[in-house]
Amino acid sequence: MASTEEIPDKLYFRIGEASRLVGVKPHVLRYWEKEFAFIKPEKHSGQRLYRRREVELFRRIRQLLHEERYTIEGTRKRLQEELFSATKTPPDMRGCLLELKSKLLDLQTMIRTQYRRG
């Protein structure tokens, strides 16, 4: 299957190459761009230029629609969940960040108190 082909180490892919790597026709990629607002290829001289991350997203969209049988709306929601969870702070870091925030607030209070006295 074309969608398992290794993605070359390039900065940009034209629509024909991207569609071959994803395993769908170019018009499908153009349609998916309209349906998934977070995919915004660069355009140069009227040519769509996709980055590696966009090709990977197209592969995931294809998998959800064609293999897992999601609807467009279901795929959109699933991708938003996946993209959101990928940017969440890990639980062990959350505690460190909360502790750091608390110490910064204490320091801020100390500075304000010193400023008022001086």
N, CA and C of each residue as an Amber inpcrd file, in Angstrom:
protein
   354
   0.8460000  -1.1900000   0.0000000   0.0000000   0.0000000   0.0000000
   0.8780000   1.2340000   0.0000000   0.5310000   2.2310000  -0.7690000
   1.3420000   3.4300000  -0.9350000   1.5050000   4.2040000   0.3690000
   0.5330000   4.1530000   1.2530000   0.5900000   4.9660000   2.4660000
   1.6060000   4.4360000   3.4770000   2.2000000   3.2610000   3.2440000
   3.2360000   2.7630000   4.1460000   4.6310000   3.0740000   3.6200000
   4.7130000   3.6900000   2.4370000   5.9990000   4.0780000   1.8680000
   6.6690000   5.0920000   2.7750000   7.9640000   4.9690000   2.9250000
   8.7390000   5.9040000   3.7380000   8.6050000   7.3120000   3.1710000
   8.3970000   8.2740000   4.0510000   8.3070000   9.6650000   3.6150000
   9.7350000  10.1930000   3.4700000  10.1030000  10.6490000   2.2680000
  11.4670000  11.1600000   2.0630000  11.7790000  12.3470000   2.9690000
  13.0470000  12.5240000   3.2510000  13.4990000  13.6160000   4.0980000
  13.6510000  14.8730000   3.2370000  12.5170000  15.5370000   2.9960000
  12.4830000  16.7560000   2.1980000  11.7260000  17.8240000   2.9600000
  11.9550000  19.0720000   2.6000000  11.2510000  20.1700000   3.2590000
   9.8130000  20.2730000   2.7700000   9.6030000  20.1420000   1.4500000
   8.2660000  20.2850000   0.8730000   7.9570000  19.1600000  -0.1100000
   6.6450000  18.8980000  -0.2530000   6.1580000  17.9200000  -1.2170000
   5.0590000  18.5860000  -2.0400000   5.1240000  18.4260000  -3.3540000
   4.0480000  18.9120000  -4.2120000   2.8650000  17.9780000  -4.0690000
   1.7220000  18.4240000  -4.5310000   0.4840000  17.6810000  -4.3020000
   0.5320000  16.2800000  -4.9170000   1.1460000  16.1330000  -6.0840000
   1.2340000  14.8210000  -6.7150000   2.0260000  13.8270000  -5.8850000
   3.1600000  14.2800000  -5.3680000   3.9920000  13.4150000  -4.5390000
   3.3010000  13.1190000  -3.2040000   2.6980000  14.1410000  -2.6160000
   1.9950000  13.9450000  -1.3450000   0.8530000  12.9540000  -1.5190000
   0.1010000  13.0800000  -2.6130000  -1.0310000  12.1700000  -2.8220000
  -0.5440000  10.7390000  -3.0060000   0.5990000  10.5710000  -3.6780000
   1.1610000   9.2230000  -3.8570000   1.5920000   8.6460000  -2.5070000
   2.2180000   9.4710000  -1.6770000   2.6680000   9.0060000  -0.3610000
   1.4980000   8.6600000   0.5580000   0.3870000   9.3630000   0.3860000
  -0.7950000   9.1250000   1.2220000  -1.6300000   7.9640000   0.6730000
  -1.6100000   7.8180000  -0.6580000  -2.3840000   6.7430000  -1.2780000
  -3.7690000   7.1690000  -1.7270000  -3.9260000   8.4520000  -2.0480000
  -5.1920000   8.9740000  -2.5570000  -4.8940000   9.8990000  -3.7380000
  -5.9290000  10.2690000  -4.4620000  -5.7570000  11.1820000  -5.6000000
  -5.6030000  12.6200000  -5.1130000  -4.9720000  13.4830000  -5.9140000
  -4.7560000  14.8830000  -5.4980000  -6.0360000  15.6220000  -5.1170000
  -7.1470000  15.3590000  -5.8120000  -8.3770000  16.0850000  -5.4740000
  -8.8670000  15.7410000  -4.0720000  -8.5110000  14.5650000  -3.5940000
  -8.9010000  14.1700000  -2.2340000  -8.1490000  15.0260000  -1.2140000
  -6.8710000  15.2600000  -1.4630000  -6.1020000  16.1200000  -0.5500000
  -6.6730000  17.5300000  -0.5390000  -7.0530000  18.0450000  -1.6990000
  -7.6420000  19.3890000  -1.7560000  -8.9620000  19.4290000  -0.9720000
  -9.7490000  18.3620000  -1.0840000 -11.0120000  18.2810000  -0.3450000
 -10.7280000  18.2360000   1.1680000  -9.7700000  17.4330000   1.5720000
  -9.4470000  17.3250000   2.9920000  -8.9450000  18.6560000   3.5510000
  -8.2370000  19.4240000   2.7510000  -7.7970000  20.7520000   3.2000000
  -8.9900000  21.6050000   3.6150000 -10.0710000  21.5060000   2.8500000
 -11.2740000  22.2860000   3.1570000 -11.9650000  21.7720000   4.4180000
 -11.9290000  20.4790000   4.6270000 -12.6200000  19.8710000   5.7610000
 -11.8400000  19.9660000   7.0760000 -10.5290000  20.0320000   6.9890000
  -9.6810000  20.0620000   8.1790000  -8.8870000  21.3710000   8.1600000
  -9.4060000  22.3640000   8.8460000  -8.8820000  23.7340000   8.7870000
  -7.4360000  23.8470000   9.2510000  -6.9650000  22.9130000  10.0570000
  -5.6030000  23.0060000  10.5640000  -4.5670000  22.5780000   9.5370000
  -5.0020000  22.1230000   8.3640000  -4.0650000  21.7980000   7.2840000
  -4.0610000  22.9640000   6.3090000  -2.9580000  23.6740000   6.3080000
  -2.8240000  24.8530000   5.4520000  -1.4860000  24.7730000   4.7240000
  -1.4890000  24.2310000   3.5050000  -0.2200000  24.1420000   2.7830000
   0.2540000  25.5230000   2.3380000   1.5500000  25.6310000   2.1860000
   2.0770000  26.8720000   1.6140000   1.8130000  26.8120000   0.1220000
   1.6930000  27.9680000  -0.4870000   1.4850000  28.0220000  -1.9290000
   2.5700000  28.8810000  -2.5380000   3.1670000  28.3550000  -3.5970000
   4.2220000  29.0600000  -4.2980000   3.9590000  28.9330000  -5.7910000
   3.7490000  30.0590000  -6.4420000   3.4070000  30.0730000  -7.8810000
   2.1900000  29.2020000  -8.1700000   1.2190000  29.2340000  -7.2650000
  -0.0070000  28.4730000  -7.4600000   0.1070000  27.0020000  -7.0960000
   1.2900000  26.5330000  -6.7310000   1.5020000  25.1290000  -6.3580000
   1.3420000  24.9630000  -4.8460000   0.6070000  23.9350000  -4.4590000
   0.5180000  23.6010000  -3.0390000   1.8050000  22.8880000  -2.6470000
   2.3580000  23.3110000  -1.5120000   3.5660000  22.6760000  -0.9950000
   3.2750000  22.2110000   0.4250000   3.3410000  20.8990000   0.6280000
   3.0460000  20.3100000   1.9280000   4.3430000  19.9910000   2.6570000
   4.3120000  20.1750000   3.9500000   5.4380000  19.7590000   4.7960000
   5.2040000  18.3040000   5.2180000   6.2480000  17.7180000   5.7700000
   6.1850000  16.3240000   6.2180000   5.0270000  16.1090000   7.2030000
   4.8670000  17.0400000   8.1370000   3.8130000  16.9060000   9.1510000
   2.4290000  16.8360000   8.5040000   2.2320000  17.6120000   7.4360000
   0.9370000  17.5830000   6.7410000   0.7280000  16.2460000   6.0280000
   1.7980000  15.7080000   5.4530000   1.6930000  14.3860000   4.8140000
   1.3470000  13.3340000   5.8730000   1.9640000  13.4310000   7.0410000
   1.6520000  12.5020000   8.1340000   0.1970000  12.6480000   8.5830000
  -0.2840000  13.8970000   8.6700000  -1.6910000  14.1270000   9.0360000
  -2.6300000  13.5420000   7.9850000  -2.3020000  13.7190000   6.7100000
  -3.1160000  13.1310000   5.6480000  -3.1600000  11.6140000   5.7760000
  -2.0330000  11.0120000   6.1130000  -2.0190000   9.5490000   6.2960000
  -2.9400000   9.1440000   7.4460000  -2.8980000   9.9250000   8.5220000
  -3.7680000   9.6210000   9.6700000  -5.2310000   9.8010000   9.2940000
  -5.5420000  10.8440000   8.5280000  -6.9200000  11.0660000   8.0660000
  -7.3680000   9.8880000   7.2230000  -6.5150000   9.4560000   6.2970000
  -6.8480000   8.3190000   5.4340000  -7.1180000   7.0680000   6.2820000
  -6.2700000   6.8410000   7.2670000  -6.4430000   5.6750000   8.1360000
  -7.7830000   5.7420000   8.8650000  -8.1010000   6.8980000   9.4460000
  -9.3550000   7.0340000  10.1880000 -10.5700000   6.8740000   9.2740000
 -10.5250000   7.4720000   8.0840000 -11.6710000   7.4060000   7.1750000
 -11.8050000   6.0480000   6.4940000 -10.7210000   5.5340000   5.9580000
 -10.7920000   4.3440000   5.1200000 -10.6610000   3.0410000   5.8890000
  -9.8030000   3.0140000   6.8980000  -9.5720000   1.7650000   7.6180000
 -10.4250000   1.6440000   8.8790000 -10.5400000   2.7240000   9.6230000
 -11.3050000   2.6840000  10.8720000 -12.7520000   3.1180000  10.6770000
 -13.0890000   3.5520000   9.4660000 -14.4550000   3.8610000   9.0410000
 -15.1000000   5.0140000   9.8140000 -14.3080000   6.0040000  10.1840000
 -14.8480000   7.2080000  10.8120000 -15.5200000   8.0630000   9.7440000
 -16.4480000   8.9080000  10.1690000 -17.0130000   9.9200000   9.2780000
 -16.0320000  11.1020000   9.2490000 -16.2770000  12.0570000   8.3680000
 -15.4400000  13.2640000   8.3310000 -15.4930000  13.9730000   9.6840000
 -16.6940000  14.1490000  10.2150000 -16.8540000  14.8160000  11.5100000
 -16.1610000  14.0360000  12.6180000 -16.3160000  12.7190000  12.6170000
 -15.6590000  11.8870000  13.6170000 -14.1470000  11.9680000  13.5130000
 -13.6550000  11.9870000  12.2880000 -12.2140000  12.1090000  12.0580000
 -11.7120000  13.4530000  12.5610000 -12.4560000  14.5070000  12.2910000
 -12.0830000  15.8480000  12.7430000 -11.9720000  15.8680000  14.2710000
 -12.9760000  15.3250000  14.9520000 -12.9630000  15.3080000  16.4160000
 -11.8120000  14.4670000  16.9490000 -11.6030000  13.3100000  16.3550000
 -10.5400000  12.4080000  16.8070000  -9.1700000  13.0760000  16.6480000
  -8.9470000  13.7250000  15.5160000  -7.6670000  14.4020000  15.3010000
  -7.4650000  15.5520000  16.2750000  -8.5220000  16.2970000  16.5480000
  -8.4040000  17.3910000  17.5160000  -8.0320000  16.8430000  18.8880000
  -8.6270000  15.7130000  19.2680000  -8.2800000  15.0910000  20.5460000
  -6.8230000  14.6520000  20.5490000  -6.3900000  14.0090000  19.4640000
  -5.0210000  13.5240000  19.3780000  -4.0190000  14.6770000  19.3890000
  -4.3110000  15.7240000  18.6370000  -3.3990000  16.8610000  18.5860000
  -3.3530000  17.5880000  19.9200000  -4.5120000  17.6920000  20.5930000
  -4.5630000  18.3580000  21.8950000  -3.8070000  17.5420000  22.9390000
  -4.0310000  16.2330000  22.9690000  -3.3840000  15.4100000  23.9880000
  -1.8820000  15.3470000  23.7680000  -1.4280000  15.5220000  22.5330000
   0.0050000  15.5040000  22.2560000   0.6940000  16.7450000  22.8150000
  -0.0560000  17.8140000  23.0410000   0.5480000  19.0430000  23.5480000
   0.3080000  19.2380000  25.0400000  -0.3600000  18.3120000  25.6880000
  -0.5970000  18.4270000  27.1280000   0.7010000  18.2500000  27.9030000
   0.7610000  18.8620000  29.0600000   1.9020000  18.7050000  29.9360000
   1.8140000  17.3410000  30.6190000   2.8970000  16.5690000  30.6290000
   2.8680000  15.2740000  31.3180000   2.5580000  15.4620000  32.7970000
   1.8780000  14.4750000  33.4230000   1.4730000  14.6140000  34.8300000
   2.6250000  14.9170000  35.7780000   3.7900000  14.3130000  35.6050000
   4.8990000  14.5490000  36.5150000   5.4340000  15.9850000  36.3880000
   5.2990000  16.5790000  35.2180000   5.7180000  17.9620000  35.0240000
   4.7140000  18.9380000  35.6220000   3.4550000  18.5470000  35.6610000
   2.4090000  19.4250000  36.1760000   2.7000000  19.8230000  37.6190000
   3.0880000  18.8470000  38.4300000   3.4060000  19.1200000  39.8380000
   4.5820000  20.0690000  39.9720000   5.6010000  19.8540000  39.1640000
   6.7750000  20.7470000  39.1870000   6.3860000  22.1620000  38.7930000
   5.5490000  22.2850000  37.7760000   5.1310000  23.6050000  37.3210000
   4.2860000  24.3240000  38.3610000   3.4100000  23.5830000  39.0320000
   2.5950000  24.1900000  40.0800000   3.4570000  24.6660000  41.2440000
   4.4410000  23.8730000  41.6180000   5.3480000  24.2500000  42.6940000
   6.1580000  25.4850000  42.3010000   6.6370000  25.5140000  41.0710000
   7.3890000  26.6630000  40.5840000   6.5230000  27.9180000  40.5690000
   5.2860000  27.7680000  40.1350000   4.3670000  28.9060000  40.1070000
   4.1470000  29.4480000  41.5180000   3.9660000  28.5370000  42.4690000
   3.7590000  28.9400000  43.8530000   4.9630000  29.7190000  44.3830000
   6.1650000  29.2240000  44.0860000   7.3770000  29.9120000  44.5480000
   7.5280000  31.2760000  43.8940000   7.1750000  31.3700000  42.6250000
   7.2370000  32.6580000  41.9340000   6.2490000  33.6550000  42.5220000
   5.0640000  33.1900000  42.8790000   4.0820000  34.0770000  43.5080000
   4.5670000  34.5510000  44.8740000   5.2020000  33.6280000  45.6310000
   5.7760000  34.0190000  46.9250000   6.8600000  35.0740000  46.7410000
   7.7150000  34.8620000  45.7470000   8.7800000  35.8100000  45.4650000
   8.2180000  37.1650000  45.0470000   7.1790000  37.1400000  44.2350000
   6.5340000  38.3700000  43.8000000   5.9670000  39.1270000  44.9950000
   5.3530000  38.4200000  45.9240000   4.7980000  39.0380000  47.1240000
   5.9040000  39.6520000  47.9780000   7.0220000  38.9210000  48.1120000
   8.1530000  39.4390000  48.8850000   8.7090000  40.7120000  48.2590000
   8.8230000  40.7420000  46.9620000   9.3490000  41.9170000  46.2630000
   8.4130000  43.1110000  46.4560000   7.1310000  42.8760000  46.3240000
   6.1560000  43.9680000  46.5230000   6.2340000  44.4970000  47.9500000
   6.3690000  43.6070000  48.9220000   6.4540000  44.0270000  50.3210000
   7.7150000  44.8540000  50.5470000   8.8350000  44.4030000  50.0070000
  10.0890000  45.1400000  50.1210000   9.9950000  46.4950000  49.4490000
   9.3570000  46.5630000  48.3020000   9.2240000  47.8020000  47.5500000
   8.3980000  48.8320000  48.3320000   7.3480000  48.3580000  48.9770000
   6.4940000  49.2620000  49.7600000   7.2240000  49.8050000  50.9790000
   8.0830000  48.9960000  51.5990000   8.8320000  49.4260000  52.7900000
   9.9250000  50.4140000  52.4250000  10.5470000  50.1970000  51.2770000
  11.7220000  50.9790000  50.9020000  11.3760000  52.2510000  50.2930000
